[in-house]
Amino acid sequence: MDGLMQELVARYNYWIYVILMMIGFYAMIGKRNLVKKLLGMNIFQTAIILFFVSIGVKNQGSIPILSKKQALEGVADVAQVINPLPHVLMLTAIVVGVSVTGVALAVLQRIYKEYGTLEEDEILEKISKR
């Protein structure tokens, strides 16, 4: 039991990501205001980005840049080199997320101008009356 508790405490950051994901998921599913849904989506996305960045980290890892001598002699320890791919992919995800958020805010502005509200129930009611 003590080993399990130490393992849980050692990986506290993963629990934080799960909690953030659930907060974002609840906001997307449970809330009726479209702005709150968008904020929930951003929280969910941030949790996923943090998760992927954290799994790409190695203790005592080195950067993936070799000197000419290391490259020619082949003395690089591949097990100790950090893989940059998760970090690069998450930079792309951040750019895409910001773009999606900007477009979503523009659409929400247009919805508010058209229906006078951002509450999902009221918008659906106004649509059904047409």
N, C-alpha and C positions, 0 to 999 in steps of 0.2 A: 504494500500500500504506500509505503514511504517513497519507493522508486517512482510510482505513478504520479505522486504529487510533485516530486522534483521535475519530472518530465513536463507536467502541465505548467509549472512555474517557469521552466526554461524556455518554453514556447509561448509565452504570454502574448507576443505580438500577433500570432495567428488567431488567438481568441479575440483580440481587438478587431482584427479584420472581419471575423465572422460576425461580431456584434454590429460593426458598421454596415456590413452587407444586409443584415436583418433589419436595421433601422431604415436603410434605403429601400429595401423591398417592401416593408410595411408602408412607407410613405407612398410608394408607387401604386400599391394595391388598395390600401385602406383609406387614403385621403380622397376627397372629392374635388378639391381645389387644384386646378391645373398647374399653378405655380408650385404648390407643394409637391405635386407629382414630379415636376421637373427637378426640384431640389433633391427629392428622393433618388431620382435617377443619377444625379451628380454624386451623391454620397455613395451609392452603390458602385459607380464607376471608380471613384477614388479608392474604395476598399480593394477592388480588384487590382488596380494599378499598384497600390502599396504591397499587396500580396505577391504579385509577380516580381517586383523589384526586390523584395526580401528573400525570395527563393533563389535569386540570382547571386546572392552574396556568399562568399567563402571566407572563413576565418583564416587569417594569415595569407590571403590570396594576393597575387600580384597582378598588375595591369597586363593586358594582352599585347604588349609592345616588346618586341625582342630587339636586342642590339644585333649588329651585323655579325659579331663574333658568335653569339648564341645561335643565330639562325644557321650559320655555316657549319658550326660544330654539332648542332642538334642537341644541345645540352639543356634545352628548356624543359622544365617539369610541367607537363600538361595538366597534371592533377592539381597543381597549385595556381593555375592561371584562371582568372575570373572570365566567365563567358559574357561578352558584352551584348549578346543578342536580346535577352529579356529587357535590358535597360533601353536599348534602341527601340524595340517594339513598343515599350510603354511611353517613350517620347512621342512616337507616332500616335498612340492612343490618346495622349493628352491633347495633341493638336486636333484630332478628330473630335474629341469630346467638347472642346471649346467651340469648334465650328458648329456642332450639333446644338449646343446650348444657345449660341447666337441665333441660329435659324429658328429654334423652338421659341425663343423669346419674341422674335419678329412675328411668328405665327400666333402666339398668345396675344400680342398687341392687336393683331388683326381680328382675332376672335372677340376680344373685349370691345373693339370698335363696332363690330357687327351685332353682338348680342348684349352688350352692356354688363357682362358678368364673366367670371372665370370659374364659376361653380359648375361642375359637370352635370349635375341633376337639372339645374335651371336651363342650361344650354340644350340638353336633350328634350326638355319640356317645350322650349320655344321652337325647336326643330319639328317636333311632332305636331304642333299646332298649325304649321304652314300648309 
